[in-house]
Amino acid sequence: MQSVLKTAKKIRTMEIRGAGAIARAAASALKEHALSTKTDSLSEFNKEMKKAAQTLLKTRPTAVSLPNAIRFVTRYQGDTVEKARKSIVSSADEFIKRSEKAVEQIGKIGAKRIRDGDLIMTHCHSAAAVSIITTAFKQGKNIRVIATESRPMMQGHITVQQLSDAGIPTTLVVDSAMRYYMQDVDLAIVGADAIGVNGCLVNKIGTSQLALAAHEARVNLLVAAETFKFSPRTIFGELIEIEERSPDEVLSAQKRKSLKNVTVRNPAFDVTPPEYIDLICTEVGAIPPEMAYIIIRDYLGWELEELGI
């Protein structure tokens, strides 16, 4: 369980961050655990894999990519331990390959929505969103980017580093300045941690504020999301859990002790309604939010089968 526990800790503490990276890390950890589990008993092997899956599932409740990745890998087959092990390794490798290829494909599809001379605003850090922007820049489009810090964990600093390394002129602003600068923006692009069956977007806290500001300024909002970020369980009316993280990320424990009448809340995500979203760009094409169910039905059908649909 060492590889699983190590990965779980990195996901929980956000050493590994980003929905896609979390999913790939979980798939890789399950693969390593399957290879390292020493038993000839299939029932014992199954128990070990179930325990590992549950350990990983508890780390980040909002990132739908995590349970989707785990279910994809743990739907293994085999009437012996060796066959089951090979099935897990194959599924994990396939998921990781699909995930990496999806980011590249989203970049190619989404770049078509960027025009020469556009000023783009983005929030937090998303490999898929960055892929769209860098792909457009590599195509020769003269673009600039405004990126938010994305407090309290400052994921926006990762975004500006990657954009700067790519040679793209980028401006870093505090989160509360997004509405101030939106009046000059041509297109807003964000990633996704989860997408519901109605097309709503769950993403880093502050995304709904950006979406509202973009809607007010008549700026289109493009969401970059791999298909495994769609949530099949929302078909049954399940709500996507919004993770609330430690107040230590906002204010130190020592400082909070001196503020006896102050409570610190630290939700990590918020929900953007579908009417504020122009398109969701996936690796299989750009769709309006209203088509979210089609993605779930056609590309996550294995999940629907398990749910009895």
Secondary structure, DSSP 8 states (H G I E B T S, - for coil): -HHHHHHHHHHHTTSS-SHHHHHHHHHHHHHHHHHH---S-HHHHHHHHHHHHHHHHTT-SS-THHHHHHHHHH----SSHHHHHHHHHHHHHHHHHHHHHHHHHHHHHHHTT--TT-EEEE-S--HHHHHHHHHHHHTT---EEEEE--TTTTTHHHHHHHHHHTT--EEEE-GGGHHHHHTT-SEEEE--SEE-TT--EEEETTHHHHHHHHHHTT-EEEEE--GGGB-GGGGGT------B--GGGTS-HHHHHT-TT-----B-EEEE-GGG-SEEEETTEEE-GGGHHHHHHHHSHHHHHHHT-
